[in-house]
Amino acid sequence: MMRKMLSGLLTVVILGTLLAGCSQPTPEIITKIETVVVEKEKVVEKQVVSTVVVEKPVQQTVVVEKEKIVEKLVTPTPEPPKLSGEQVLRLTGSCTGCSLDPGLQSHLLWQDYALYEGLTRLDENAQAVPGLAESWEVSADGLVYTFHIRPNAKFSNGDPVTAQDFVWTWTRNLDPNRPGNSYDFVLTPIKGATAWMTGAGKAEDLGVKALDDHTLQVTLEAPFAPFPNLMAMPMSAPLHRKTLEAHPDDWTTPQYWVSAGPWILEDFVEKSHLYLKPNPHYYAPDRPYLKKVEFLMGGASLLAYENDEIDIGDPGGEIDRVRRDPVLSKQLVEKVRSSEVFWYINHWAPGMEDVRVRRAFALAIDRYTLCKTVANDLCVPNGGYLPTTMPMRADELDYGYDPALAKQLMAEAGYPDGKGFPTVTLLTRGEGWPEFLKDQWETNLGVSVLIERVEAGVFVQRRWSFDNPVQFIAQSWSSSYNDPAQWLADGIFSFNPSYRTIPVYSMTLEKRKQFADMQAAVDAEKDAAKKTQMVLDLNNWIRENTVDWAKEYDRVVEQSRVTADPTKRAELIHEAQKILIDNVFAIPLASPKAAILVKPWVKGLIFNGLQPNIPMYYDTAYIQK
C-alpha cells in the first residue's frame, strides 16, 4: 500500500447506498461527493443528496457546500513581490580549487544549491519539500520511493528533465572508474549503489528505474527515513547527458553550461568572481526574482559591507563591534548551527579505561561559562551527542556540570584529587578551546594537563599513535542533512567504514593494535577486487572484536536505520544516545552559532537550517530599496 506524500485532485467518490427501514415504502438515499480544487490549499465538497420515494415519484435534491483543508506537501507560491532597485545580489564566495561537478565535490559551497536542484529542495528547517519532483510516495515498508517529476521541469537549454536523466546521472556519479567524493552517502542508500560504486556490482542492478518520462522509482537497500532530504543535495541533481558527452572536459564552463537549477553559470574566474544569471526555463515562471547573483572570491572585508559593496557579509573577528553598533547590530543574524565541537577519548590510553574516569572528565566542564565568556557567546552548551537543533535529540541525556560528583568519581577510581593520575594530553589543530579545558580539569580534578597543538598532517598520525598515546583528540563536525542518522549511523559516532570512530576509540589496546595492522594491509593492497573483500572482512572483524557496549550500540543504530515506523525509530535513536552517555564515548562541548550580516533591502532569502549563515537557492530573494 502506498502512502501519498502529496494530495492531487480528488476524484468522485461514491460513499454508498443507505437503506432506511420503516412501514412506508423505503426511500433510496444516494449520497455522492464531488470534489473540485478551487484554491491551492482548499477544496469545496459538494454533497448531492437525491431522495426517490417509490410509491410517489417525487424527487428532492439538496446541495450542501463546505470547505475543507487538504493536506499538501507543497511550497506555497506567494504573490510576486514588489521589486525596486537594481536586482543584483552581491556577496562573498569561495571556490579556489573546487569543482562545479557535483559528482566530484569534497565540500558544498554557497553557489551549489543555486546551480543544481534535485528531486526535492530544503525549507528553512532543512526538511524536504518538492523540487524538480512535484510529489512523491513511499511504500508501506519504506523501501520504494516513487517520484513524480514536474511536467514543466526543464534544463536551461530548454530540454525537458526526465526520469531517465536521474538514472543516467546517478549511475555516472557512482561509477567505480570515477574518483569518489565526500557526498557518496547521498546515493548509497539506493539498492545496489555501494556494490556498483566499489566495483563489486553492476550498473544495471542499481535500484533506480524510469517508469516513464516523469516517474522515477527508487528502491532502497533498507528503509531510510531521511532519504527525501538527501534528494535535495547537489550530488543527486540531474546532469544534461548530451552536454557532458559532447564536452567531457569543459562542461562546467559558462560556454557549455546546462543545468536544471534556478540559476546558470554566467562567468567564473577563480580567485576573482563567480556570477549567476537566471535559468530562463526554470519551472517557476516568476522566479528567480533577481537578475544576477555575484560571488566575490577571496572574502570581502567587513569594510566592504559597511561601504555597501556587498549585501551579505561576515562579521568575522569584529563581532563585538558589530553587536555594539546601533546600525549593524540590527542587520546581524545569529543562529545555532547543526554542528558540535567535542573531544574524542582514546579509551585505551593511560587512565581512560575506567568509565568513572571518563565520566569525571565529562562532568568537570562548565560549558555555560565556556560559551558565554570564552567563546564570546558564539556557541551554546551541549553535553550530548547530537547538535542542539537536531530532531530526536534527547535533551535530558546531557552531561551537565557537576564538579563535586566528578571529584567523587575520580576518588572512587583510585585518584583522589587527581593523585597518581597520568599526565593528560590534549591533541588539537587549534579547535576545542584546549586552554579552557586545561584550566577546568586542573582546577576541578587536580590532574596535570598538557596541550599538543599540531598541524593537520601531524594530527592525523599522532591521534592514534601507540607511542606516548594522547587521551583526548579535538574534533568539530557539521550536519549535511537534518537527521540523527548522519551522526549515529553514518558519521562521526558510527561504525561506518568512512569513520569507524566507535570501534577505533573504544577498543582495548590489544585489539586496537590488531586493527591497525589489518588496516595497513588493506591500504597497501593494489588489486581492487581483493581490497573490496578485505574491507568487508575487516568490517566483520571490527564488529566481532569491539567492546560489548559498542556491539549493542551498533545493533541499536543499525536497527534505527532500517526501521520505517517513526515512533519506534525515535525510541531506538534515544537508546543509542543513552548508550553513548552511559559509556562516555567522548566529551561533547558545544554547538557553535553562525553569524551573518544582511542588508535591510535584501528580502526573501531562505537560509540553510543546518548552517544558518548560508543562503540557499537565491531564487526567492529580491531587492526592495
N, C-alpha and C positions, 0 to 999 in steps of 0.2 A: 504494500500500500504506500502510495506516495504522499508526502506531506508538502502541500503547496507553500512556497515561500513568498508568492506574490499573487494576490487575487486578480483575476481577469474579469471580463464581462460575464455576468451571471446569466445563464440561460433559463428558459422557462422550466419551472419545477412543478410537477403535479403532486400536491400534498396527499391526495387520496379522496376516497368517496366515503362520506359518513351516512349511516342509516339511523334514522330515529324511529323507535318503535312506539306505536300508540294504537288506539282503536280506530282512528281515522285512517284513510289511505296514507301510506307512507311517502312523505316528500323525499325526493332525492337531492341531497345537498352536494354541490360540486364546488370545491374551493381550488382556485388556481392562482398561483403567484407569478406575476410578470415583473421582471426586474430590469431596469434600464439605468445606465450610468448617466447622470445628469451633471455631476461635478467630478473633479479629480478625486475627491475623498468621500463623496456621498453618493448614495443611490436612492431612488424612490421605489418603494414597493407599492404596486397596485394590486389590491386584493379584490377579485371579482367573484361575487357570490351569486350563483344562479339557482333559484328555487323553482322546481317544477312540481305542481300538485297534480296527481294522476287523474282524479275524478273531474276536477275543474281545471281545464288547461289555462291556468293563469301563471304568468312568469313575472317575477320581480327581480330586478338587478340592483345591487348596492355596490358602490365603488368606494373603497376606503384608501386614502393615500397617506403614507407616513414616511419619514426619512429615517435612515439608519446609517451608522458609520460602518464602512467596510475596512477591515484591517489590511493595510498595504505596506509592503516594504519598498517604498519609493522615496526618492528625494524630491520634495515638492518643488515645482518650478515657480519661482516668485515672479512678480511683475518686473520687467526690465527696469533697473534703477535709472534715476536721472543722472546723467553724466555731465560733468563740467570740468573744463581744463584739459590739458594735454593728457591723453590716455596712455601714458608711459610709466611703468613702474621700474624704479632703479634700486638695486640692492647689491650687496657683495656676494661673491661666489667663490668656489674653489674647484679646479679641475686640472691641476698640474699632474700630468702623467696618468690621468684617469681614462677610462674607456666609456664611450657612449653606447657600447654594445651591452645590453642588459644580460647577455649570456656570458660576459667576461668580467663583471664588476666585482671589485673587492670591497667596496663600500658605496652606500647610496648618497647621492648629492641632491642639493635643493632642486635642481632642474629635472631630475629623473622622472618624478611623478607627473611633471608637466608635459614631458615629451612622450611618455608611454602610459597608456591606460589599459588596464586588464579587464577581465570579466566583471570585476567589482571595483568600487572606489572605497575610500575610508572617510567616515564622517569625523566630526570634532572629537569623538570619543574613541577613535581608531577602530570602529566597528564597520563591517562590510555593508555597503548599500549598492544598488545597481550601478554598473558602469557600462561597458560595452554589452553586457547581458542585461536585458530589461527585467528578467526574473530568473529564478532557479528553483528546483525542487530537490529534495534529498529523500532517498528511500528510507523505510522504517528502520532498517538495520544500520543506517548511516554509511553504507558502502558506496552507493551510486548517487552521483550528483548529475542533474540534467539542467544545463544552462541554455536559456533562450536568448540568442543574440538579437540585438535590435535590428529590424529590417533596414533602418536608415544609417547604420554604422558603416562608416567609410574610412579608407585611408586618405591621406592628404592629397593624393593624386586623383581621387575620385573613385578608385576601385572599391567594391564592397568588401567589408570584413566578413569572412565566412568561418564556419566551424573548422573547415579544413586548414585555415591559416593557423589556428591554435595547435592542431595536430602536428603540422609541419614544424612550427616554431619550437614546441616543447621537445619534439624528437631531436631537433637540431641542437638545442641548448644542453641536452643531456648526452649528446654524442660522446662516447668514450674516447674518440680521437681528438676531441677539442679540449683545451685547457679547462680545468674546473674553475669555479668561482665560489665566493663566500655565501651565495644565495641558492645553492643547490637544494637546500632544505625546503624551498618553496614548492618544488615539484616531486620530491622524493616520497611524499605520502601516496602518490599515484601507484597503482599496481604495476609492477614490472619496472619502475623507474630506477631504483637502485641497481637492479640487475643489469639494465641497459647501460647505465652510467659507468658501471665498473667493468663492463665488457663481459659479464657473465650471462647476459641475456640478449634478446633480440629486440630490435625496434618495433617489429610488428606485434610484440607481446605487451607493449605499453598500453595501459588501461585507459586509453582515450580514443573516442570514435566520433566521427562526424555523421550523425544520423541523417541530416540534410544540411543545406547551406546555413541554416540559422539555429540548429540544435546540436549541442555538443554534450556528449555523455562521457563522464569521467568516473572510473571505478578505482576505489582506493584499496590499498593492501589491508587496511583495517579502519574502522571508524575514526575520524579525526575532526572533532567539533570545530576548530578554528580554520578549517580549510577555506571557506569563503574569504576570510581575512587575507590568506596567502594569495588569493587570486587578484588582489589589488596591487601586488608588488610588481615592479617592472620586469622581473625575471619571467613572469607569466604573460606579459603583454604580447600580442601578435606582431610578428615582423612580416614585411612585404617580400614574399619569396622571390618574385621576379627581379626586384631591385637588388637583393643580396646576391642572387646568382649572376646577374649582369655586371655587378660592381662589387665583387667579394672583398676587395681591399680598401675601398673608399666610400662605401655606402653610408657611413656615418658623417660624411662631409655635407655641408649645405647644398652643394651642387646636386647630389643624388639623394638627398634626404626624403624618405617617405615613412610616415608613421600614422598611428590611429589615435593619438592623444589629442588634447585640446590645442597643443602648440606644435610648431615645427621649427627646426633649426634655421635661423636666418644667417647668422655669421658666428664664427668661432675662431678666436686667436688665443692659443694657450698662453697663460700668464698675463693676458690683457683683458679679454671680454668674451662673453657668450650671449648672443641676442636671440630671442624667441619672437616669432610672429604667429598670429592665429592660424590654425588649420581651417582652411575655407570650407572643408567638407565635414566638420565636426557635427555629431548628431544633434547637439543642442543648438538650434539655429541662431539664438541671440548671443551665444557665448563663443569665445571669450569676449568680455566687455572691453578689456584693454586692447590697444593696438600693438603694443610691444612690451616685452619684459627684458630689461638689460641687467645682466650679471657682470659686475666689475670684479675681475680676478685679482687675487693678491691681498684682498682685505682692505677696505677703506677705513680710515680712522673715524673716531667719534667726531672730530672736527668736520669731516666731510658731511656727516649727518646734520650737524648744527648749521652748516652753511647751505643746507638744502640741496646738496649734490646727490644724495641718495635718500630714499624714502623709508627704508628699513635698515636699522643699524644695530650694532652690538656695543653695549656699554663697556665691555671688556674690564680692564682693571680700574676703571673710573666709576664703578657702581655707586660708591659713596657720594661722589659729587652729583651724579645723576639723581640719586634719591633726594638729595637736598635741594636741587634746582627746582624753582617753582614752575618752570615750563616743562623741562624734560621729565620730571617725576610723573606728570600727568600722561606722558606718552610711553611710560615704561610698563611693560607687561612681564610679570614674574609668575611662573607656574612650575609645579613639581614635575620632573621628568620621570619617565618609566625606566628608571635605572637605579643602580645601587653600587656603593663603594663598600668593600668588605675585605677581610684578610683570610686567606686560606690558612689552615693549620696542617702542618706535616705531623700526622698523628704518631708516626714512627720516630720523630725527632726527640732528643733528650727531654724528659719530663712531661711529654704531651700524651703519653699512652693512657693516662688516667683521665676518665671523663670528668671527674671532680675538678681536676686542674683546669681543663678546658672551659668548664662552666665558670670557674672563678674568674678567668681572664675575660669571659664574655660579660660577666656581671659588674666588672670593676671599671666601666667606662661611662662617664656622664655624657651621653650623646646629645642632650639638650644644650649643655654648655658648648659642646663641640660645634654644633650648627649655629647657635645664636651668636656666639662670640668669635671663636677661632675661624669659622668658615664664613663669617660676615653675613649670616642669615641667608646663605645661598645653598642651604640643604635643609632637610627635615630629618629628625631622628628616625632610625629604622633598625631595630634589633631583630627583625625577622628575615625570612629567606625569599621574599618576593618584594618588588617595589611597592611603595605605599599606595600607588594608584592602580595596582593590578587587580582585576576581578578575581574573586575567590581567595584573596589574601586573608589569612586568619589573624586578625589584629591582636587577639589575645595571646598568640604564640610569638612572643617578643621577649628578649632577654631583660630589657629594662636596666635599671641602675640600682644595685644593692651591694655596696662595698662591704657592709658588715657580713652578709652571707658569703661574699667572695672570700673574705679572710678566714671564715669558719671552714669553708670547703678546702682551702689550702692547708689549714691545720689538720683536718681530717685525713688529707692525702699524705701527711708527714712533713709538711713545710710550713710550720708556724711562723708567721711574719716573714715568709719567704726564705727562711733559713735553710740552707742546703740545696736550694733550687738552682739548676744550671743557669748560666747567663742566657738571657732571651735575646734572639737575633731577629730583627725585623728587616726583611728584604723588600726594597721598593725602587721603582724608577722615579719616584717623586710624589706619587699619589698616596692617599690613605692617611694623611695627617700623622705621620710617624712620631713627630716630636710630642704631639698631644698624648698619644698612646704611651709613649715612654714615661711622661710625667704621671699619667694616671696609674699605670701599673707599678711604677716605683713607689708612688705615694700610697696607693691602696693595698698593694700586695707585698711590698717590701722586696721585690725582686730587682735584679740588675738587668738593664735593657741596653742593647747595642743596636744602632741603626746602620744598615748597609745600603747606601744609595748608589745604584749602579746604572749603567746604560743598558739599552734593551738587549743587546747580544749577550752580555754577561748575565743579565737577569734570567734569560731562558735556561742557560746552563747551570746557574747557581741554585735555582729554586728546588731542584731535585737531586742536588749533589749529596753523595753519601759521606763525603769528607767534610767534617765540621758542619753538619746539616743545620739549616735555619729552621726555626719553629713557625714563623709567620711570613706569608707572602702577600703583598698588597695586590689588589685587583679591583677594577671597576668594569661594569658591563651595562649595556643598554638593550632594551627590547626592540626587536624588529617587527613583532606583531603582538597584539594585545591579548595574550593568553598565557596562563602559567606553564603550559606545555613547553614553551621555549626555554624556560628556566629549569624545570624539573625533569622533563622527558628528553629534550633535545639539546640543551645548552649547558650553562655554566655549572649547574648542580645535577649532573647526569652521568649515565654510563655510555652516552653517545660516543662512538669512536672518534669523533672530531674533538672531543674534550676529555672524556673518561676521568673527570675530576673526582667523582665519588670514590672509585677504587684506588686511584693513584695516590690520593692523600690519606685514605683511611686504612690501607693495607698494613699488615705487620711488616717490619723491616725485612725479614727473610723473604716474604712473598713479593715485596716491592722490588728487591734486587733481582728476583727471577723474572718479574715482568720487564724490568729494564733490559735484561739480556734478550728476551724474546722480541721486544720492540726493536732493538738494534738489528736483529736478524731480519725482521720484516722490512726495515728501512733499507737494508743492504741488498735485498732481493731485486733482481732486474727483470725476471720473467713475470709478465703481468698476470697470467693465469695462476701461477704459483703464489704470487703475492696476494691475490684476492683470497685464495684459500687460507693462506697464513693469517690474514686479518680475521677471517671467520673463526679460525681455530683459537686465535688469541682472545677474541671476544668471549668465546665459550670458556676458556681458561680463567679469564677475569671473573666471570660470574660464579664460577665454582670455587675460587680461591680468595674472594674478598671476605671481609668480616661479616658476621651473621646479621647485624643490623642493616648493613648495606645491601645484603641479599634481599632482606624484607623490603627495604626502600625500593629497590629495583623492581620487585614484584608488584608493589602498590602503584608505582609510577607507570609501569607498562600496562597495568590494568586500567588506569585512568586514561591512558592514551587511546585505548580501543573501546572504551565504554561510551555508548551512544546516549544513554539516559543522563540528562543533565544533573539531576539530583544525586544519583549515585556517583557521577564523576566529581561533583563538588565534594562529596564525602571522602573520596579517595585522595583528592588533592589536599584536603585538610589533614588527612592521615599522613601523607608524605611530608608535609611541613612539620608535623609533630615529631616524626622520626628524626628529622634533622635537628630540631630544637633539643630533643631529649639526649641526643648523642653528641651535640655541639660539634657539628661538622666544620664550621667556620665561625668567624667573628663578623657578623653584619654590623655596619656602622650607620649609614645614612643614605637617603635618596636625594641627589642633587636637584637644585632648581635651575630652570632656564630663564634667562633674562633677555628681552629684546625691546628695541625702541621702534615705534611705528608712528609715522606722521599722521596728524589728525585728518588729513584729506584722503588717506587710504582707507577704503571701505571694502567690506565683503570678503576679507581673507579667511580662509579655512586653515587653521593651524593643526599640525600633526598632534594627535592626542598622546603620542608616545614621547616625542621630542618637541615640546610645545613652543620652541623658538624657531621651528622650521615651517614656513608656509607651504601648503600643498596645492598643486593644480593651477592656481592663479586664474582660472577661468571665471571664477565668481568675483574676483577683485575688480575694483574700479576706482577712478579718481573723482572726487567731488570737492572742488575748491569754491 
